[in-house]
């Protein structure tokens, strides 16, 4: 009896330890994900600050009349641009390099402050030039505060532009045809399925060759296809398609028709036709066969 109790206690403790280990592993995974995201955002912020520094050196050189100081400013600007290029090639997961470049940025900031002080101490600039220096400093401070906001706005704008540039299929119609090319009234008379639609006008979409894929799904969601190898990529999956067609998209509305030769048994029920282009679902409709 005592042995059973001891074994039970040991089992409970082992399960508890296992639970704690799983929780710690999940917590560590989440922490690593958050850390990678933090490094990515930190890298974007650093790129903005380096870019702003390079621009400030251009503005500072405009108000310097001392050739030696102007040459030093040129050297620091080149160094800033070199470090910026290094930063752009660094992976956002490389924490060591990002920290090094962040430390370099701190040094650059101190050097810039020293040059601003030198320019002021030389007393070779007039009131207008002193105002320019103040504007440069103010621009830097404003830019530093706006980096995170601009990054978020840029990402949102990119997403909006991507959505706006997608093609759109409208006026989708599936017509069952008999052997005479007329609309079939009964399922047993259907020899072809005509899928017709319009690719809508879109001035934001890029022009050129496109591949349109049509998937016809039977009432049991099985896809009509001639060959199992007829697939395309959609959301990291390979989907079978019934038909495809190449078009040259000009940005203007154009009508497209595709024909499926019926070589299998079609039974009565509700069918669906989905239309895809460039990895996006651009239109869908349902139709019935009686």
N, C-alpha and C positions, 0 to 999 in steps of 0.2 A: 504493500500500500504506500509506504513512504517513498519507495523507488518510483512509483507511478507519479506521485506528486512532484518529486524532484525533476523527473523527465518532462512533466507538463510545464513546470516553471522554466526549465531550460529552453523548451520549444517556444514558449511565449517570448522569452528574452531574445531568442534568435530572430523570431519574426519581427519584433520591435526594432532590433538592430538593422535587419534588412530594410524595413520601412524607412528608417532614418537614413540609410545609405542611399536608397532610391530618391528620397526627398532632396538629399544634399546634391546628388548628381543632376537632378532636374534644376535645382536652384543654381548650380554652377553653370549649366548650359544656358539658362536664361541670362545669367550675369555676363557670360561670354558674348551672347547676342547683343545685349545692351552696350557692352564695351566696344564691340565692333562698330555699332551705330554711332557711338560717341566719337570714336576715332575718325569715322567718315565725315561727320559734321565738323570736327576740329580741323580736318584737312581742308574742307571747303572754306572755313573761316580764314585759315592761314593763307590760302590762295588769294582771297580778297584783300588781305592786309598787305601781302607782298606786292600785288598789282598796284595798290594805292601808294605804296612807298615809291615804286618806280616812277609813277606819275608825279609825285611830289618833287622828286629830284629834277624833273624837267622844269617845273615851276620855279624851284629855287635857283636854277642856273640862269633864269631870265633876269634875276634881280642882283646877280653877283658881277661886280666889275673887276674883281681881283682874279687874274689868270690862274695863279697857283691854286686858289680855293676852288675855282671852277673845275680845274683838272681833278682835284680830289673828289669833288662831287660827282664827276663823270665816272671815276673809278668805283665809287660806292654804288652808283646806279647800275653799272655793269655787274657788280657783285650781287646786287639785289635781283637783277634779271636772271643771273645764273642760278641762284638759289631757288627762284620761282620755277625755272625749268626742271630743276631737280625734284621739287615738290610735286610737280605735275606727273612725273614718272614714278613716283613712290606709290605703292599700293596702300590703300587706307587701312590695311591690317598690319602694316609695318610700324608698330608703335615706336620702336627705337628711332627710326629715321624721322618720324613726325616730331618726336620730342626734340631731336637734335635741331631740326629746322625751326622749331618753335623757340629754342634757345638762341639760335642765330638771329631770329627776328627781334628778340629782346636786345641783343647787341646792336643790331641795326638801328633800333629806336634810340638807344643811347647816343650812337654816333650822329644820328640826324639832329638830336637835340643839341649836341656839342657844336655842330656846324651852324645851326641857327643862332646859337650864342656868339659864335665867332663873327658871323655876318653882322650881327647887331653891334658887337664890340668894335669892329673896324670903323664904324661910323661913316661908311662910304656910300650909304644908301640914303635916299631922300625919303620924305614922308610917305610918298606913294609906294615905294619899295617895302617899307616897313608894314604898310597895310596889306601888301601881297603876302608877306610872310605870315601875318596873322590869319589871313584867309586860308593859306595852305594848312596851317595847324588846325583851324576850325574844320576844314574839309576832311582832314584825317579823322578827327574825333567823330564827326557826323557819319563818315563812311564806316568807322568801326562799329557804331551803334546800329547801322542799317544792314550790316552783312547778313545776319541771320534772317532778317525780314526779307531781304532781296532774294536770298536763296530759296526761301519758302515760296515766294511769289513766282520765281523762275520755274520751280518744279510744277506749280499749279498751271502756269501758262503753257509749259511744254505738254502737259497732259491734255489741256484744252485744245491745243493746236493739233495734237495727234488724233483726238476724237473727231475734230472738225474735218480733218483731211480724209477720213474713212469714206469708202464708197457706200452707197445706199441703194438697195433694190426696191422698186415700188411697182405698183400695178401688177403684182404677181398673179399669174393665172395658169392652172394646169387643165388642159383639155384632152379628154380621151378621144382618140380617132379610130375609125374603122378602116378597113382595107381600101376604101375609096377616098380616104382623106377627109371624110366628113365626121362631125361629132357623133360618137357612138352613144346610143341610148342604153344599151345593156352591157354588162361587164364582159360577157362571153364574146362580144363583137369587137372588143378593144384590141387593136394591133399596134398602136403607138400611143405614147403619152407626150403631148406637146407642153413644154414648160416655157412660157414667155413672160418677160418682165422688162422694166425700164431701169437702166442705171442712171440715177438722178444726176443733174448738173451739180458740179462742185468745183468752184474756182480755187479752193484751197488745196485740193488733191493734186498730186503730181501726175503729169500726163505720161503716156507711154503704154507699153504692153502690159496686159493683165491676164491672169488665169482665173476664170470663174469655175467654181465647183458646185454641182447640184447633187444633193442627197435626197432620194425618194424613199420614204419609210412606209412600210406596210402597216396595217392595223396592229400587228404584233411587234412593231418597232424594228423588224428586220429590214436591212437596207437592200434595195435592188441594185445589184452590181454584176458586171460581166466577168470580172476577174478579181480574185482576192488581193492581188497586188496593186489594185487601183486605190491608192490611199493618198492623203495629204495631211499636213501637220496642223493641228488646232489645239491651242492651250496645252502644249507639250504632250499631246497624244496623237496617234495615227488613226484617222478616221477613214472608213471606206466611202467612196463616192460613186454615184450612178453615172454621171456625165461631167465632162469638163469642156470649156471652150476658151480659146484665146481671143482677146479683143484688143484693139488699140484705143485706149481711153484718151479723149481730147479735152476732157473737162466739161463737155456739153452732154446733155441727155442723149442717150441712145437706147434703142430697143434691141433686145436679145431673145433669140428663140433656140431651144434645144429639143431634141426628139429622142425618146426612149423606145426602142423596138421591143415589144412585148414577146418574150420567148418563154415565159414562165406562167404558171397559173396565178391569175389575180382573182381574189375573192372579194365579195362585197364588204364594204366597211369604210372607215375614215382613214385617209392617207395624209401624209405631210411631206412637203417639199421645203428643204432648207438650202439657202444659197450662201456661199462663202467666197471671200476674196481676200488675199494677203493675210490669211490667218484670222479673219474676222467674219462673224456671222452677219451678213448684210441684209438678209430678208428671209421671211418664212411665211408659208401659207398652208392651209389644210384643204383637202378636197375629198369628195365621197364618190365611191363607185357603187352602183346599185345592181 
